[in-house]
Amino acid sequence: MALNRIARRYFLGAAASLPFASPAPASPLGLPVGLATYTVRDALARDFMGTLRAVARIGYRKVESYMELNGRDTTILRRNFDSLGLEWDTAHCTNEEFTSSLSKTIERAKTARLRIVITAMPLIPNSFAQVAAGLTLDDWKRNAELFNRIGEQVKRAGLTFGYHNHNADFRPVGGTTGYDTLLKRTDPDLVKLEMDVGWVVAGGHDPVAYLTRFPHRYITLHLKDLTRDFVPNYQFKMTGRPAGQGIMDWKRLFAAARKTDIKGLYVEQEAPYLPNALAAAKASYDFLNRLN
């Protein structure tokens, strides 16, 4: 499907006006909506616990975080999240945590009572610049092999390994895309997927099509919206908006997601945050709450 047709398909019209709502649990799939801490990373750097309290006051009851955040390791993070009633079962890990210290990473995840560990980047080559410039088909094949090996060790430990996409994954290469190569060459029992719906659309593709074709591969969603005037690309470019204020067709998305194995939903937004990240997180939460 042509990129401009994808854009038209997701266009919802004028941005919604989002009044403040009470912090009732938002659960459009019967699942609590969590927040990826990436969204409020700058606020966390200024006031870590104050920001988490604000997140909880909005109504969020789950978070997705790195295993280390603002100088806090998994043990401290677990204590901080638990103290505010924030469930934490999914973590993003750095490339090094998967390639150089996998055994240690697994043990730390188990100690923190996590269930899912996720990489948000290809691990070969270990270079953001090279991923942005475009990996070769052989690079993607090598990543699939490595993901299978990592997934096997993670599963053996009683955890789940997952991959989070960006729009760079959808760059055409060798008659296919990197993302489709991963889907084809990774073992569904060893490598699960966290779909970032905004980055799928930003790469010129339809998240509903992937959810429909591979309902048992996806375990979590990143809920993200983007501006109506976005230009599909493969270079990590997007202008974010709170859920409901962009082009995403949320009802269509959730209708497809209900038929999958998805067990986790996390709001995440790319910049800009207007007027700030916490306000954007609240706007997304309130909109999703109205979709219950």
N, C-alpha and C positions, 0 to 999 in steps of 0.2 A: 504494500500500500504506500502511495506517495506520501512524503513527509507533510506536505501542506494538507492532505486529506486527513492525516492523523490529527493535526492541529484543529481542523474544523470539527472533527468528531468529538473532541474533548471540550470544545468551547461551550460554556454554560451561560454566557451573557454577562450582565453587569455584576460586579462584586457584591456579595451579600453584606448587609448591615448586621453586625454581630453584637447584640446587647449582652450585658453581663447576665450570667445565669448562676443559679446555686450550684455548689459542688456535688451534684448527684453523679453517680458513677456513669461515665460514658461507655457504652458497650454496644456498638452497632452490629456486632456479630455474636452477641452474648458473651463477649470477652472484655475485660477491663482495658481501656486505652491507656497505654503507658507513654512515657516521654523519653526520647533518646537524649541523654545529657549533653550531647554535642550541640543541641539547639541553644542551651543556656551556658555554654562553656565560658564566655567572658564574665557573666554574672557570677558563676561559681568561683572564678579566679579572684573576684573582688570580695565575695562574702559566701563562703561555701555552704555553711549550715543555714544561713538566712535565705539563700536561694532555694535550697531544698525544702525549707518550710513553706516558702511561697509556692513551690510546685505542688506540695501536698494540699495547700489551701485552695488551689485552683480546682482540685478534685482528682488529680492523678494519683493512682495507687500502685503503679509499676514504673520502674525505670530500666533503661538499658544503658550500660556504662562500659567504659574500658575497665580492665582489671586493676589499673592504677590511675588515679585521677587527682590532680592537684596535690601531688605528694603523698597521697593516701594509698596504702596497699589494700589488697582484697579484705583483709581482716578488719581494718578500720572502716572501709567502705560498707562492709556488711553491718557493722555496728551502727554506723550513721544512718543507713537506709532503714534498718529495723527500728531504730528509735523513732522514726517518723511514720512507720507503717507503710513504707514503700517496698513493695515486693521486687526482688532482683534475682532473676534466674537466667539472664542472657547477657553475655559480655562480648564486646569486640576486643580482639587481640591484635597486637602489632605483628608485622611480618617476622620480626626476630623471635617473638614468643612462639611462633609456629615452626620456624626453620632452625633456630639455634638452641632452643630450650623447651622443646615440646613436652618432655616428661615433667619438667618443673611446672610448666603452664597447666598441665592436666592436674597435677597435685594441688596447685593453688586453687584451681576452679572447683575441685572436689571439696577442699577445705572450706571454701566460701559458699558451698551448697548451690553452685550454679548447675544448670542443666544443659546450656547451649553455649558454645564458643564459636565465634564468627570471625572470618577474615573479610575485610572490605576491599581488598586489592589482590590482583594476581601476585603470586610469590616469586615468579620467574619472568623476567629479571626483577630484582628487588630495587626498582627505580621508578618513582612517580613520573619523571620526565619521559622515560621510555614508554610507559603505559600510555601517557597522553599523546605521544608521537605515533603510537600504533605498534602493537605487538605482531609478530609473524604468526602464521598458522601453527608452525612448530612450537612457538612459545606457548600457545594456548594448549596444545596437546601435552606438552611437558607439565603445564600447570594441572591439567586434568589427572595425570599420573601421580603427581605429588599430592593433590587433594585426596585421591583415593587412599594413598598411604597414610596421610594424616588422619583421614576419616576413620580408617581401620583402627588405629591406635586410640583415637578418642572414643570410638564406640566400645572398644574392649574395656575401657575404663568406666563405662556406664554413662557417658556423655554423648552429645550430638555435635557434629561439626557442620558448619554452614558457611555459605558464601553470599556476600552482599554485593549487588551489582552497582555499576555506575554507567553513564552513557558511553564511555569509551569502549565498553564491552561489545557494543553493537556496531562497531566499525566493520564494514565489509572486508573480508580477507579470505582469499582462496575459495571463493564461491559460497562462503558462509559467513558467520560472525564468530567472534571469540566466545560470546555467550552461548550460542547454539553448539559450539564445539564442546564447551564444558558440560552442557546438558547431555550431549550424546556420549561423551567419553567418561563421565563420572558414574560411579555405582550409586543408584538411588538409595541403597541401604546405608551408604557410608557418607554421602555428601548431600546435605539438604540445602535449601535456598532461602535466603531472606530477600524478598523482593522490595526494592525501593521503587515505588510506583512512579515517583516524579522523575527519577533518572531513566526509567524505561521510556517514558514519554519524551524526555529531553533527547533521547537517542533516536527518536523517530519511530518508536514501536508501540504496540498496544498491550498494556499489562493484562487486560482481560483475556487476550488471545493466549498468552502464556499460562495464565491460571487455568484456563479451560483445557489446554493441551496437556498440561502436566500437573494435575490437581494434587498428586501425592508427593511432589518434590518440595513444595513450599511449606514452611513451618512458621514464618513470621513475615509481617509486612511493615515497611516504613511508609507512613502516611504523609504525603508531601504534595503540595500544590505549587504551581508555577504560573507566571504571568501569561496573558493571552498573546503577547507579541514575542514569545520566545522563538528562537531559531534553532531547530534541531541540529545537534553537533555531537562530536565524539571527543571533546576536549574539556570535560568537567565544567562546562559553563551552563549556568542556570540562574534565573532571578526568581527567588522564592516568594511565596505568599502563604498566609495561614490557610488551612483547609477551608474550602468553601469560598475563597476569594480569588480563585484562579480558574483554570480550564478543566480540572479533573472532574469526570463524571462519577461522583461518589456512589450514587445508587447503583449504577451499572457495575462498578467495581465490586461493591460489597455483595451484590447478587451472585457474581462469579465466585467470590471468596468463600461464600457459604458452602460451596460444593468441594472445598479443598480440605487439606489437613492442617490449616493454619491454626496455631495455638497462641500467637502473640501479635499484638498491634502496638506500634510505637509512632507517635507523632515526631517528625523531624522536619526542620525547615532550614533551607539555605538563606543566606542574606539577600536583601536587607530585611531587618526586623523593625517594623514601624508600629509604635514608636520605640519599642525595645523588645528583646527576646522573650521576656516573661509575658508581656502583653500579647505577643504573637502566639505563644504557647497557650494562653488562655483563650484566645480567639479560636484556635483550632479545636481545643477541647469543647468549648461551648457549641460550636457548629456540629461536631461529631455527636455530642450529647443529644442534639435534636434529631439525629438520625436513628436513635434507639427504636 
